[in-house]
Amino acid sequence: MKSAAQARALCLLQPETCRAEEFTEAFRACRPEIGVVVAYGQILPPSVLACPPRGCLNVHYSLLPALRGAAPVQQALLQGLDETGVTVQWMAEQLDAGDIVLQERVPVESDDNQTTLFERMATVGVPLLLKALELIEVGEAPRAPQDSTRATWAPELTAEQCRIDWSRSAEEIRDLVRACHPKPGAYTYRRGRRLKVVAVEVVREIPASDEGHTAGHVELDSTGRLVVKAGNGAVALVGVQPEGRRAMSGAEHARGARFSAGEKLE
């Protein structure tokens, strides 16, 4: 966006905070017709919202009122949703509470992570925003109020929340890994050293040698992959990154790391 603005000699402002009076004055001086926010980490104050005569729009990556907040993509993955979406809404002072202009549904694929789902959201979001702007131009943009009683919240995941609890079900562990990749990154510990888990696959058939093992115990399957017992089921480590090393497949890590029989991840 910055490069595009500079190439067209447009007014370019990069405030540390949108609540500074200096920014409001500079923004007003640009004489904007309309404001658009996409994945912006600050709440615009009333002084900024009031500047554009045609209002301000927010492109939010969920089907509002579901998943209001800073991390709707992470939370859609963490909750194991099969579907989410993109909403273009009129901005209000309350977080993601403004009236809806347009919405479009987006499927969540079983192998999605933050990166892939973000990319698909952007592919949907750009034309949806353009359509909303066209409707505003001709005075036909809807204002559908949200049902706040159905609102759910999408806070960002912390590094501590991305530590894998092997007592959870295999599906829950898979969803956590997807939601945390690439940042902050899901992880576990092996022999006191952090092991980042990039991707996992739910294993339907647990190796016979794994019978009787508790959550976190590791075995090798017939293809050489690391299979970790979960509280319910098991997961294969498809991609990992050992502490201080590059990312690699779980099978590659297994060949070099010399796991002992029945070793346990913490």
C-alpha positions as CSV (number, residue, x, y, z in Angstrom):
1,M,0.0,0.0,0.0
2,K,2.8,2.4,0.8
3,S,4.6,1.7,-2.5
4,A,1.3,2.2,-4.4
5,A,0.6,5.5,-2.6
6,Q,4.1,6.8,-3.3
7,A,4.0,5.8,-6.9
8,R,0.8,7.9,-7.3
9,A,2.0,10.8,-5.2
10,L,-0.8,10.3,-2.7
11,C,-1.0,11.7,0.8
12,L,0.9,9.1,3.0
13,L,0.7,9.1,6.8
14,Q,2.3,6.5,9.0
15,P,1.3,7.4,12.6
16,E,2.5,5.3,15.6
17,T,-1.0,5.9,17.0
18,C,-4.2,6.9,15.2
19,R,-5.3,8.7,18.4
20,A,-2.7,11.5,18.2
21,E,-4.3,14.9,17.5
22,E,-1.5,15.6,14.9
23,F,-2.7,12.6,12.9
24,T,-6.3,13.6,13.0
25,E,-5.4,17.0,11.7
26,A,-3.2,15.6,9.0
27,F,-5.8,13.0,8.0
28,R,-8.5,15.7,7.8
29,A,-6.1,17.8,5.6
30,C,-6.0,15.0,3.1
31,R,-9.7,15.5,2.6
32,P,-10.6,11.7,2.4
33,E,-14.0,10.8,0.9
34,I,-14.0,7.4,2.6
35,G,-11.9,5.4,5.0
36,V,-11.0,1.7,4.7
37,V,-9.3,-0.4,7.3
38,V,-7.9,-4.0,6.8
39,A,-6.4,-5.9,9.7
40,Y,-5.4,-2.7,11.5
41,G,-4.4,-3.2,15.1
42,Q,-5.9,0.0,16.5
43,I,-9.4,1.2,17.1
44,L,-10.1,4.5,15.2
45,P,-11.2,7.3,17.5
46,P,-14.4,9.2,16.8
47,S,-12.4,12.2,15.6
48,V,-11.0,10.0,12.8
49,L,-14.2,8.2,12.0
50,A,-15.9,11.5,11.5
51,C,-13.5,12.8,8.9
52,P,-14.6,11.0,5.7
53,P,-18.0,12.3,4.6
54,R,-18.9,8.8,3.3
55,G,-17.8,7.0,6.5
56,C,-15.3,4.3,7.2
57,L,-15.3,0.6,6.3
58,N,-13.6,-2.3,7.9
59,V,-12.7,-5.5,6.1
60,H,-12.9,-8.2,8.8
61,Y,-11.9,-11.8,8.3
62,S,-15.0,-13.6,9.8
63,L,-18.7,-13.8,9.4
64,L,-19.6,-11.1,12.0
65,P,-20.9,-11.0,14.7
66,A,-18.9,-14.3,15.1
67,L,-15.2,-13.9,15.9
68,R,-15.0,-10.2,16.7
69,G,-11.5,-9.1,17.6
70,A,-7.8,-9.2,16.6
71,A,-7.4,-12.8,15.5
72,P,-10.4,-14.2,13.7
73,V,-8.3,-16.4,11.4
74,Q,-6.4,-17.9,14.3
75,Q,-9.6,-18.6,16.2
76,A,-11.4,-20.1,13.2
77,L,-8.6,-22.6,12.9
78,L,-8.3,-23.2,16.7
79,Q,-12.0,-23.9,16.9
80,G,-11.9,-26.4,14.1
81,L,-14.5,-24.5,12.0
82,D,-15.3,-25.9,8.6
83,E,-16.4,-22.4,7.3
84,T,-15.7,-18.8,8.1
85,G,-15.9,-15.7,5.9
86,V,-15.2,-12.1,5.1
87,T,-17.3,-9.1,6.2
88,V,-17.2,-5.6,5.0
89,Q,-18.8,-3.4,7.7
90,W,-19.4,0.2,8.5
91,M,-17.0,1.1,11.4
92,A,-18.3,2.0,14.8
93,E,-16.7,3.0,18.1
94,Q,-17.3,-0.5,19.5
95,L,-14.9,-3.2,18.3
96,D,-16.2,-4.8,15.1
97,A,-19.8,-3.9,16.0
98,G,-20.7,-1.8,13.0
99,D,-23.5,-2.5,10.5
100,I,-22.7,-5.0,7.8
101,V,-22.4,-4.0,4.1
102,L,-21.5,-7.3,2.5
103,Q,-20.4,-10.8,3.6
104,E,-19.0,-13.8,1.7
105,R,-18.4,-17.3,3.1
106,V,-15.0,-19.0,2.9
107,P,-14.4,-22.7,3.5
108,V,-11.7,-23.8,5.9
109,E,-9.7,-26.7,4.5
110,S,-8.3,-29.5,6.6
111,D,-4.7,-28.5,5.9
112,D,-5.1,-24.8,6.3
113,N,-2.9,-22.7,8.6
114,Q,-2.8,-19.0,9.2
115,T,-0.9,-18.3,6.0
116,T,-3.1,-20.3,3.6
117,L,-6.4,-19.1,5.1
118,F,-5.2,-15.5,5.2
119,E,-4.3,-15.7,1.5
120,R,-7.8,-17.1,0.6
121,M,-9.5,-14.4,2.7
122,A,-7.6,-11.7,0.8
123,T,-8.6,-13.3,-2.5
124,V,-12.2,-12.9,-1.4
125,G,-11.8,-9.6,0.5
126,V,-10.5,-7.5,-2.3
127,P,-13.4,-7.9,-4.8
128,L,-15.9,-7.8,-1.9
129,L,-14.5,-4.4,-0.8
130,L,-14.6,-3.1,-4.4
131,K,-18.2,-4.2,-4.6
132,A,-19.0,-2.4,-1.4
133,L,-17.3,0.8,-2.6
134,E,-19.3,0.7,-5.8
135,L,-22.6,0.3,-3.8
136,I,-21.6,3.3,-1.7
137,E,-20.8,5.4,-4.8
138,V,-24.4,4.9,-6.1
139,G,-26.0,5.2,-2.7
140,E,-27.1,1.6,-2.4
141,A,-24.9,0.2,0.3
142,P,-26.8,-1.8,2.9
143,R,-26.6,-1.2,6.6
144,A,-27.6,-4.5,8.2
145,P,-27.3,-4.3,12.1
146,Q,-25.4,-7.1,13.9
147,D,-27.1,-9.2,16.5
148,S,-24.8,-8.5,19.4
149,T,-26.3,-11.4,21.4
150,R,-24.6,-13.8,18.9
151,A,-21.2,-12.2,19.1
152,T,-18.2,-14.3,19.9
153,W,-14.6,-13.1,20.4
154,A,-11.3,-13.8,18.8
155,P,-8.3,-12.7,21.0
156,E,-4.8,-13.3,19.7
157,L,-3.1,-16.5,20.8
158,T,-0.1,-16.1,23.2
159,A,3.1,-18.1,23.0
160,E,2.0,-19.9,26.2
161,Q,-1.3,-20.9,24.7
162,C,0.6,-22.5,21.8
163,R,2.4,-25.0,23.9
164,I,0.9,-28.4,23.1
165,D,-1.0,-30.2,25.8
166,W,-0.7,-33.9,24.7
167,S,-3.7,-34.8,27.0
168,R,-6.0,-33.0,24.5
169,S,-7.6,-35.0,21.7
170,A,-5.7,-35.5,18.4
171,E,-8.1,-33.2,16.6
172,E,-7.7,-30.4,19.2
173,I,-3.9,-30.7,18.9
174,R,-4.1,-30.5,15.1
175,D,-6.2,-27.4,15.3
176,L,-3.9,-25.7,17.7
177,V,-0.9,-26.4,15.5
178,R,-2.7,-24.9,12.5
179,A,-3.9,-21.9,14.4
180,C,-0.4,-21.1,15.8
181,H,1.5,-21.5,12.5
182,P,3.6,-19.6,11.6
183,K,3.3,-17.3,14.6
184,P,3.7,-17.7,17.6
185,G,4.2,-21.3,16.6
186,A,3.1,-24.5,18.4
187,Y,5.7,-26.2,20.4
188,T,6.5,-29.0,22.9
189,Y,9.7,-30.0,24.8
190,R,11.9,-33.0,24.2
191,R,14.6,-33.6,26.8
192,G,14.3,-30.0,28.0
193,R,14.7,-28.5,24.6
194,R,12.0,-26.8,22.7
195,L,10.7,-28.5,19.6
196,K,8.5,-26.4,17.3
197,V,5.7,-28.3,15.7
198,V,4.9,-26.9,12.2
199,A,2.3,-29.4,11.0
200,V,0.7,-32.6,12.2
201,E,-1.7,-35.2,10.9
202,V,-4.4,-37.1,12.8
203,V,-3.6,-40.8,12.9
204,R,-6.6,-43.0,12.9
205,E,-4.7,-46.3,13.6
206,I,-2.3,-46.1,16.6
207,P,0.7,-48.5,16.3
208,A,0.3,-51.6,18.3
209,S,3.5,-50.9,20.2
210,D,1.9,-47.7,21.5
211,E,-0.8,-49.6,23.4
212,G,-0.7,-48.7,27.1
213,H,1.3,-45.5,26.6
214,T,0.1,-42.3,28.0
215,A,-0.3,-38.9,26.3
216,G,2.9,-37.6,24.9
217,H,4.6,-40.9,24.3
218,V,6.3,-41.3,20.9
219,E,6.6,-44.2,18.5
220,L,7.7,-44.6,14.9
221,D,5.1,-45.7,12.3
222,S,5.8,-47.9,9.3
223,T,6.9,-45.0,7.2
224,G,9.4,-43.6,9.8
225,R,7.2,-40.8,11.0
226,L,7.0,-39.8,14.6
227,V,3.6,-40.6,16.0
228,V,2.7,-39.0,19.4
229,K,-0.1,-40.4,21.6
230,A,-2.8,-37.8,22.4
231,G,-5.4,-37.9,25.2
232,N,-7.7,-39.4,22.5
233,G,-6.1,-40.7,19.4
234,A,-2.7,-39.8,18.1
235,V,-0.9,-37.4,15.7
236,A,2.0,-37.8,13.3
237,L,4.5,-35.0,13.3
238,V,4.6,-34.0,9.7
239,G,6.8,-30.9,10.1
240,V,9.0,-29.8,13.0
241,Q,11.8,-27.4,13.8
242,P,14.2,-28.4,16.6
243,E,15.6,-25.6,18.7
244,G,18.4,-23.7,16.9
245,R,17.9,-25.6,13.6
246,R,16.0,-25.4,10.4
247,A,12.5,-26.7,9.8
248,M,12.3,-30.3,8.5
249,S,9.9,-33.2,8.1
250,G,9.1,-35.3,11.1
251,A,10.6,-38.4,9.5
252,E,13.9,-36.5,8.9
253,H,14.0,-35.4,12.5
254,A,13.3,-38.9,13.6
255,R,16.3,-40.3,11.6
256,G,18.7,-37.8,13.2
257,A,17.3,-37.3,16.7
258,R,17.6,-41.0,17.9
259,F,14.4,-41.3,19.8
260,S,14.4,-44.0,22.4
261,A,11.5,-46.5,22.6
262,G,8.6,-45.0,24.5
263,E,10.2,-41.6,24.8
264,K,7.8,-38.9,26.0
265,L,7.3,-35.3,24.8
266,E,6.3,-32.7,27.5
